[in-house]
Amino acid sequence: MQENKIHVYNDGYKGKFKSSPIQYIIGDNGCWNVYGRNLDTDGYYYISRNCKKYKLHRWIALNEYGFTEENQKLVVRHLCNNKKCINPSHLKFGTPKENSEDSVLAGIQPHGETSGQSILNNDDVLKIKELLQNTSITFKELGEMFSVDESTIQDINQRRTWVHIGKEFTPRPKKDRVIADETVKKVKELLLEGKYLQKEIALMCGIDRKRVSDINTNKKYKNVKLL
Ligand SMILES: [Zn+2]
């Protein structure tokens, strides 16, 4: 369960310039997701301290683990792979090499449920993959169904994200644009009516003529039945 209470991290800073408090909300996996700040264009939060701009999670790691010469030379890894997390126990100093290995191990970011911005959960993704594989529902329709962008669905399909969920999933081929069941039904109705040329039906339904022909000969979309 996500707890929506807003926590404040006190870094004990007593500098001249007051800045807004470091606030966070604890996420499902114990991530401290930064709250009430704007992300910079690189996808990180920043904070000004001692007349210097720090990545917020770096500032916190230094604050927790010490401003040692060694730490200052290293990068801060997100063990949870959630860039927006500032939970000190999820942060670890490491080499740039280790840091990039983290990303590789995690697949491609954003990783999944643990990434702060994701509003899909593992169950949603399983369901999406099942629908992608077993129905002709479009990316757009799936996006609407799960209140995410069409591109999010495409990313799932192309295994750019959520690779770890439903491993036996076979992506839909890129080029084979899938037509919604509703459209297929409409095409079948129009074909049955017998009043229109296939060319005209194609225009009316916004699909190419070959598709209409394939539907007509039951070469494709055989599973979509009119009532
Ligand atoms: Zn975390």
Boltz pocket constraint, residues with backbone or C-beta under 6 A from the ligand:
constraints:
  - pocket:
      binder: B
      contacts: [[A, 29], [A, 30], [A, 31], [A, 32], [A, 80], [A, 81], [A, 82], [A, 85], [A, 86], [A, 87], [A, 90]]
      max_distance: 6.0
